[in-house]
Amino acid sequence: MTRLSVNINKIATLRNARGGNVPDVTKAALDCEKFGAEGITVHPRPDERHIRYSDVREIRPLVTTEFNMEGNPTGSFAALACEVIPDQVTLVPDAPDAITSNAGWDTIRNRAFLTRMCKSFKDRGIRTSIFIDPDPAMAEGAMLCGADRVELYTAGYAAAYPECPEAAIAPYLETAKAVRELGLGLNAGHDLSLQNLSYFIKTIPWTDEVSIGHALICDALYLGLETTIAEYLAQIRNF
């Protein structure tokens, strides 16, 4: 059964635009759980332009579902993960000035670094997931690095889906099959929405988890957070 993890970064972005504590990011995380989300995702960046390190420290002990912390595992991010011990760390190769994640890891070229980071987190009991583009070679590279899972970067799927869903999903299905054969878990995320989520899960039903933030929070502006989470869960459960 695919789990829904809600990325709450955009809620923090709205709070930071005005200052103060409105909306309350911690309350939003707990409300997401109350409304049915099966995980909370945060992506703290070095400039703390949305989720702050202090948010991570505050939210971590309160989350009762899965707590997923994603980001580039260098310096202060790695130290924070080792301090708060999330259930899962998702390694994402985003540059400090990136607006949003825009590519997966080259797990072959970065094997030494990723192997070291996977070991560091796993030694502390943290499940590791490596963010990759839809490429079976990158999945195999993640396995060789010692990752427990990969997360497929689904921006390409989302962009191509309106024109031809079958063509959009094809490289993801090929990679997902390779991931399953390698014995890794499978996550997916980036630009998944109410329009394209059901088809993705229907085609790749062994997806363990989807992490969704931007589209879900945008939908919540119109539908409300509780209704929106229910709609996303319906897309996952009732394909």
C-alpha positions in Angstrom: 0.0 0.0 0.0 1.5 3.3 -1.1 1.8 5.8 1.7 1.2 9.6 1.4 3.9 11.8 3.0 3.0 15.5 3.0 5.8 18.0 2.4 5.1 21.0 4.5 7.8 23.4 3.1 5.2 25.6 1.3 3.4 26.2 4.6 6.7 27.4 6.0 7.3 29.6 3.0 4.0 31.4 3.6 4.9 31.9 7.3 8.3 33.3 6.5 6.9 35.8 3.9 5.3 37.8 6.7 7.3 36.8 9.8 5.8 35.6 13.1 4.2 32.2 13.3 1.2 32.3 11.0 0.5 29.8 9.7 1.8 27.6 12.4 4.0 25.0 10.7 4.0 22.6 13.7 0.2 22.6 13.9 0.0 22.1 10.2 2.2 19.0 10.4 0.1 17.6 13.2 -3.1 18.4 11.3 -1.8 16.6 8.2 -1.4 13.5 10.3 -4.8 14.0 11.9 -6.4 14.3 8.5 -4.9 11.0 7.3 -1.3 11.7 6.0 1.0 8.8 6.7 4.1 10.8 6.8 5.5 14.3 7.1 8.4 15.5 4.8 10.6 18.5 5.4 13.4 19.8 3.2 15.5 22.3 5.2 17.9 24.3 3.0 21.0 26.1 4.2 19.3 29.6 3.9 16.2 28.3 5.8 14.0 30.1 3.4 11.1 27.8 4.2 11.6 25.0 6.8 14.0 26.1 9.5 16.3 23.9 11.4 14.4 25.0 14.5 11.2 23.7 12.9 12.8 20.3 12.4 13.8 20.1 16.0 10.4 21.1 17.2 8.3 18.9 14.8 10.4 15.7 15.0 9.4 14.5 18.5 5.7 15.3 17.8 5.3 13.4 14.6 3.7 9.9 15.2 3.8 8.7 11.5 6.9 8.6 9.4 9.2 11.6 9.5 11.2 12.1 6.3 13.9 14.7 6.1 15.2 15.4 2.6 18.1 17.5 1.3 21.7 17.6 0.2 23.6 15.6 2.9 26.4 18.0 3.5 27.6 19.9 6.5 24.8 21.2 8.7 22.1 19.1 7.1 23.9 15.9 7.8 24.6 17.0 11.4 20.9 17.9 11.9 19.8 14.5 10.6 22.1 12.7 12.9 20.8 14.9 15.8 17.1 14.4 15.3 17.1 10.9 13.8 14.3 11.0 11.3 12.7 7.7 10.2 14.1 8.3 6.7 16.6 10.6 5.1 16.2 11.3 1.4 19.5 12.4 -0.2 18.8 15.1 -2.8 21.6 16.8 -4.9 20.1 20.3 -4.9 22.5 23.3 -5.0 22.1 25.9 -2.1 20.5 28.4 -4.5 18.2 26.0 -6.2 14.5 27.1 -6.2 13.5 23.5 -6.0 15.0 20.1 -6.7 15.7 19.8 -10.4 17.6 16.5 -10.9 18.5 13.2 -9.4 21.9 12.0 -8.3 24.5 10.5 -10.6 24.9 7.5 -8.3 27.9 6.2 -10.3 30.0 9.3 -10.3 29.1 10.2 -6.7 29.4 6.6 -5.4 32.1 7.2 -2.8 30.3 10.2 -1.2 26.8 8.6 -1.3 28.2 5.4 0.2 29.8 7.3 3.0 26.6 9.2 3.7 24.3 6.1 3.6 26.6 4.3 6.0 26.6 7.3 8.4 22.8 7.5 8.5 22.2 3.8 8.6 24.6 3.4 11.5 22.2 5.6 13.4 19.2 3.5 12.4 17.9 5.9 9.7 16.5 4.5 6.5 18.2 6.0 3.5 16.6 6.9 0.1 18.5 8.4 -2.8 16.8 10.8 -5.2 17.3 9.6 -8.8 16.2 10.3 -12.4 14.3 7.5 -14.1 17.3 5.4 -15.2 17.9 1.8 -14.2 21.7 2.4 -14.0 21.1 5.1 -11.4 19.0 2.6 -9.4 21.7 0.0 -9.5 24.2 2.7 -8.4 22.0 3.5 -5.4 21.9 -0.1 -4.4 25.7 -0.3 -4.6 25.9 2.8 -2.4 24.0 1.0 0.3 20.7 2.8 0.0 17.5 1.2 1.3 15.3 3.0 -1.3 15.3 5.3 -4.2 13.0 8.2 -4.8 12.1 8.7 -8.5 12.2 12.4 -9.5 8.8 12.7 -11.2 8.9 16.2 -12.8 9.5 14.7 -16.2 6.5 12.4 -15.8 4.3 15.3 -14.7 5.3 17.5 -17.6 4.7 14.9 -20.2 1.5 13.3 -18.7 -1.1 15.7 -20.2 0.1 14.9 -23.8 0.6 11.1 -23.5 0.4 9.3 -20.1 1.8 6.1 -21.6 4.9 7.7 -22.9 5.3 9.8 -19.7 5.3 6.8 -17.5 7.4 4.5 -19.6 10.9 5.4 -18.3 9.6 5.4 -14.7 8.0 1.9 -15.1 11.3 0.6 -16.6 13.2 2.0 -13.7 10.7 0.9 -11.1 10.9 -2.7 -12.3 14.7 -2.5 -12.0 14.3 -1.1 -8.5 12.1 -4.0 -7.5 14.5 -6.6 -9.0 17.4 -5.0 -7.1 15.5 -5.4 -3.8 15.2 -1.7 -3.1 12.1 0.2 -1.8 10.5 2.7 -4.1 9.5 6.3 -3.4 8.4 9.0 -5.8 8.0 12.7 -5.7 8.0 16.1 -7.5 5.0 17.7 -9.3 2.7 14.8 -8.5 -0.9 16.1 -8.3 -4.5 15.1 -8.3 -4.3 15.1 -12.1 -1.5 12.6 -12.5 -1.1 10.7 -9.2 -3.7 7.9 -9.8 -2.2 6.8 -13.1 1.3 6.7 -11.6 0.1 4.4 -8.8 -2.0 2.3 -11.0 0.9 1.6 -13.3 3.5 1.2 -10.5 1.5 -0.1 -7.6 4.5 -1.3 -5.7 5.5 2.3 -5.0 6.1 2.5 -1.2 5.6 6.2 -0.7 4.9 9.4 -2.5 6.0 12.8 -1.1 3.8 15.6 -2.2 4.0 19.3 -1.2 3.5 22.1 -3.7 0.5 20.8 -5.5 -1.2 19.5 -2.4 -0.8 22.8 -0.5 -2.0 24.7 -3.5 -5.1 22.5 -3.7 -5.7 23.1 0.0 -6.1 26.8 -0.6 -9.3 26.0 -2.5 -10.5 22.7 -0.9 -9.2 23.0 2.6 -6.4 20.8 4.0 -8.5 18.0 5.4 -10.5 17.6 2.1 -7.3 17.8 0.0 -5.5 15.1 1.9 -8.6 12.9 1.6 -8.6 13.5 -2.1 -5.0 12.6 -2.5 -5.5 9.4 -0.4 -8.4 8.5 -2.7 -6.2 8.9 -5.8 -3.8 6.5 -4.2 -6.3 4.0 -2.8 -9.0 4.0 -5.5 -7.1 3.9 -8.8 
